[in-house]
């Protein structure tokens, strides 16, 4: 069974059992690209906007109350999650998201028609353009939808970020007593506590949370009511402010009107959010890389930490275990960085009074937030929560390294320490052993000076000890 609908192009056959109409049918045939459909947050946000606009038009006496009420009821059902199978369009589609907007207009219209006792396609009862899309254009509806859907999607993502911060802070407390070799240029540097390492990770992610909070504010500035190019053609003079007020009541957000001329073509607010997501991805990627290095081994690598075993690591090497979760985090971070570049290019592509690249911007932003939310949950639950620091291995490496050498600068000078380190390396001895053998520092001060724990915090050097060392009968190493 099918029905015939007519639009400005002509007649088209529409499946009889669907709630979308001619525009959606044409778009579904034109844009068969990725097979990816709009996210649930995007659909929900779009329905909320349609509801707010209908309520506004009723209050302004622009929309028949009976028609407006069934439009609101239809929007409510979509907001609740019904009819998701009616939103069939590919995320890659005609510019400015007109197919998305019309898909929603048609579905709402046909649900409303059914509620009035009619049949889908009887648009004399409720019309997709004249009634559902009243005082709107895809050019102001879709950017507003992106803003609202981004805010909705950031809520669970930020909760996952907060949980990841929390677990790193817990690990910092658990392992604050464990000292490791700090490394710069992948070479031994100076001692650092694992508590400091993990607290550093937490602090970097807290900064990311702050950036996201700042970027979110740009999502609160709306162009709804600007219609085609921001001038507000075909709207009541009070429509914009009242529609925004309705959105605030419906969502709990504090939206406000922006310069709708500018917001019709400027997409930099979305670049700001995307950039915050990219920075988060950069920090997560660095942390994941660190954990992979510190976990490397288990016999021929650093092996300071032990990551949870989540799967066999090889199809050919028995018993091999890989840092699979951290590797997956890496891949997601690369994808988010790529999405950010796409958003930036799309934002740059505005021409004259409009930027038509909003479908791509919406897809990449919402994809990034979803990817990061799911990835941080996986990272926390399947990797960080079960992470173990091997204290014995850390002690072994700190004792055999020359990470303790830097503290000696204050006592015997940089050049002398450099000579001692070179001697220790050439003779394959520990730094402490070389110091003892050559009577460089009185034994009574050696353990105190070479206390690795004290090296992980600032401290004042006792000048009396320096003077005694200088007067001590030490030997020249060269």
Secondary structure as the mmCIF struct_conf table of DSSP 4:
data_model
#
loop_
_struct_conf.conf_type_id
_struct_conf.id
_struct_conf.beg_label_comp_id
_struct_conf.beg_label_asym_id
_struct_conf.beg_label_seq_id
_struct_conf.end_label_comp_id
_struct_conf.end_label_asym_id
_struct_conf.end_label_seq_id
STRN STRN1 UNK A 2 UNK A 6
BEND BEND1 UNK A 8 UNK A 9
STRN STRN2 UNK A 11 UNK A 15
TURN_TY1_P TURN_TY1_P1 UNK A 16 UNK A 17
BEND BEND2 UNK A 19 UNK A 19
HELX_RH_AL_P HELX_RH_AL_P1 UNK A 22 UNK A 30
BEND BEND3 UNK A 33 UNK A 34
HELX_LH_PP_P HELX_LH_PP_P1 UNK A 36 UNK A 36
STRN STRN3 UNK A 37 UNK A 37
HELX_LH_PP_P HELX_LH_PP_P2 UNK A 38 UNK A 39
HELX_RH_AL_P HELX_RH_AL_P2 UNK A 40 UNK A 59
TURN_TY1_P TURN_TY1_P2 UNK A 60 UNK A 61
BEND BEND4 UNK A 63 UNK A 63
HELX_RH_AL_P HELX_RH_AL_P3 UNK A 65 UNK A 79
TURN_TY1_P TURN_TY1_P3 UNK A 80 UNK A 83
HELX_RH_3T_P HELX_RH_3T_P1 UNK A 84 UNK A 86
STRN STRN4 UNK A 90 UNK A 90
BEND BEND5 UNK A 91 UNK A 92
BEND BEND6 UNK A 94 UNK A 94
HELX_RH_3T_P HELX_RH_3T_P2 UNK A 95 UNK A 97
HELX_RH_AL_P HELX_RH_AL_P4 UNK A 98 UNK A 115
TURN_TY1_P TURN_TY1_P4 UNK A 116 UNK A 117
TURN_TY1_P TURN_TY1_P5 UNK A 120 UNK A 121
TURN_TY1_P TURN_TY1_P6 UNK A 123 UNK A 125
BEND BEND7 UNK A 126 UNK A 126
HELX_RH_PI_P HELX_RH_PI_P1 UNK A 128 UNK A 132
TURN_TY1_P TURN_TY1_P7 UNK A 133 UNK A 135
HELX_RH_AL_P HELX_RH_AL_P5 UNK A 138 UNK A 174
TURN_TY1_P TURN_TY1_P8 UNK A 175 UNK A 177
STRN STRN5 UNK A 179 UNK A 184
TURN_TY1_P TURN_TY1_P9 UNK A 185 UNK A 186
STRN STRN6 UNK A 187 UNK A 193
HELX_RH_AL_P HELX_RH_AL_P6 UNK A 194 UNK A 216
HELX_RH_3T_P HELX_RH_3T_P3 UNK A 217 UNK A 220
STRN STRN7 UNK A 221 UNK A 222
TURN_TY1_P TURN_TY1_P10 UNK A 224 UNK A 225
TURN_TY1_P TURN_TY1_P11 UNK A 227 UNK A 229
BEND BEND8 UNK A 230 UNK A 231
TURN_TY1_P TURN_TY1_P12 UNK A 233 UNK A 234
BEND BEND9 UNK A 235 UNK A 235
TURN_TY1_P TURN_TY1_P13 UNK A 237 UNK A 238
HELX_RH_AL_P HELX_RH_AL_P7 UNK A 239 UNK A 251
STRN STRN8 UNK A 256 UNK A 257
HELX_RH_AL_P HELX_RH_AL_P8 UNK A 260 UNK A 265
HELX_RH_AL_P HELX_RH_AL_P9 UNK A 268 UNK A 295
BEND BEND10 UNK A 298 UNK A 301
STRN STRN9 UNK A 305 UNK A 306
HELX_LH_PP_P HELX_LH_PP_P3 UNK A 307 UNK A 309
BEND BEND11 UNK A 311 UNK A 311
BEND BEND12 UNK A 315 UNK A 317
TURN_TY1_P TURN_TY1_P14 UNK A 318 UNK A 319
HELX_RH_AL_P HELX_RH_AL_P10 UNK A 324 UNK A 348
TURN_TY1_P TURN_TY1_P15 UNK A 349 UNK A 349
STRN STRN10 UNK A 351 UNK A 351
TURN_TY1_P TURN_TY1_P16 UNK A 352 UNK A 353
STRN STRN11 UNK A 354 UNK A 354
TURN_TY1_P TURN_TY1_P17 UNK A 357 UNK A 357
HELX_RH_AL_P HELX_RH_AL_P11 UNK A 358 UNK A 379
HELX_RH_PI_P HELX_RH_PI_P2 UNK A 380 UNK A 384
TURN_TY1_P TURN_TY1_P18 UNK A 385 UNK A 386
STRN STRN12 UNK A 388 UNK A 389
HELX_RH_AL_P HELX_RH_AL_P12 UNK A 391 UNK A 400
BEND BEND13 UNK A 401 UNK A 402
TURN_TY1_P TURN_TY1_P19 UNK A 403 UNK A 404
HELX_RH_3T_P HELX_RH_3T_P4 UNK A 405 UNK A 408
HELX_RH_AL_P HELX_RH_AL_P13 UNK A 409 UNK A 412
HELX_RH_AL_P HELX_RH_AL_P14 UNK A 414 UNK A 426
TURN_TY1_P TURN_TY1_P20 UNK A 427 UNK A 428
HELX_RH_AL_P HELX_RH_AL_P15 UNK A 431 UNK A 437
TURN_TY1_P TURN_TY1_P21 UNK A 438 UNK A 439
BEND BEND14 UNK A 441 UNK A 441
HELX_RH_AL_P HELX_RH_AL_P16 UNK A 443 UNK A 449
TURN_TY1_P TURN_TY1_P22 UNK A 450 UNK A 450
TURN_TY1_P TURN_TY1_P23 UNK A 452 UNK A 453
HELX_RH_3T_P HELX_RH_3T_P5 UNK A 454 UNK A 456
BEND BEND15 UNK A 457 UNK A 457
HELX_RH_AL_P HELX_RH_AL_P17 UNK A 463 UNK A 471
BEND BEND16 UNK A 472 UNK A 472
HELX_LH_PP_P HELX_LH_PP_P4 UNK A 474 UNK A 476
#
